Amino acid sequence: MTRQPANDATGTDTPDRGLSGTDLVVRYPGGDDPVIDGESVTVPVGDVTALIGPNGSGKSTLLNALANKHSPADGTVLLDGHTIDELGSKELARRLGLLSQENVTPGGISVRELVERGRYPHQGFFDSLTDADRAAVTDALRVAGVDHLSGRDVGSLSGGQKQLVWIAMALAQDTDVLLLDEPTTFLDPHHQLEVMDIIQALRDDHDTTVVVVLHDINQAARYADHVIALKDGTIHARGQPADVVTKETLRTVFDIEATVSTTSHGMQVVPIEALHDEDGTDHEHAPGSRTPTRETAADGGTPPAE
């Protein structure tokens, strides 16, 4: 997993390198109203960018548009200076990897065999694995921390282990850009930390550009270099975590009161109360601009994100 440096000697991004979307209009398949309506985003090269926001905010839709999984109705996605739809499927897969929310594990397949499938963009139709392919697979298993499971049947693994194996398959593609859609959702804290450590290692050791959709605001604040906060298909804030993960943004985007502090392990968000309108409905669904009242949430937690 050898990477070219993310920046040149001047400290600026290499021209025509990276991923961006301009004036994107994206709809759900068969839908009339846009989920994303005219938003633009430039992904910093060699950094981790986290997309955060509540349910239905458009995070996964934006991610899939950047990956060419959902073609925008309008606007342009550029990858390394090329419009993304002009790249063939294999050429795109050599440059950009995508790990979706839901993955169906084939039956009767070992961990190593599944990870080997990540090498398909680098092979001809009838080609067998080369020594370089095998080395890339071995490296991906190591980076994902599942090399000790390589001979196991994928179906015999726990949910957290399976997620790490799917990440290993994405790593085996050996791309400069990796997009991950909610990779820590439904995982226990141990496996969540393992996933986030892998993301951190990809940035620090392999100069990989990572875009990740996250439920957990604390994970975004701790691990990301750049955070984009969305609500109702609109980008409300973007920038470094300290500039985006603020009490004001949490009120506006998540409809919660929270404390935000800095610890020895980075920023920490503690949700305190859910915001509601005077009629008791969630503030985010209210028509017009009404002053919210505060009502203590039953469990003090953050509403689930998209």
Secondary structure, DSSP 4 states (H G I P E B T S, - for coil): -----SB-TTSSBPTT-SEEEEEEEEE-TT-SSEEEEEEEEEEPTTSEEEEE-BTTSSHHHHHHHHTTSS--SEEEEEETTEEGGGS-HHHHHHHEEEE-S--PPPTT-BHHHHHHGGGGGGS-TTPPPPHHHHHHHHHHHHHTT-GGGTTSBGGGS-HHHHHHHHHHHHHHT--SEEEEESTTTT--HHHHHHHHHHHHHHHHHH--EEEEE-S-HHHHHHH-SEEEEEETTEEEEEESHHHHSSHHHIIIII-EEEEEEEETTEEEEEEEEEEE-TTSSBGGG-SS--PPEEE--SS-PPPPB-
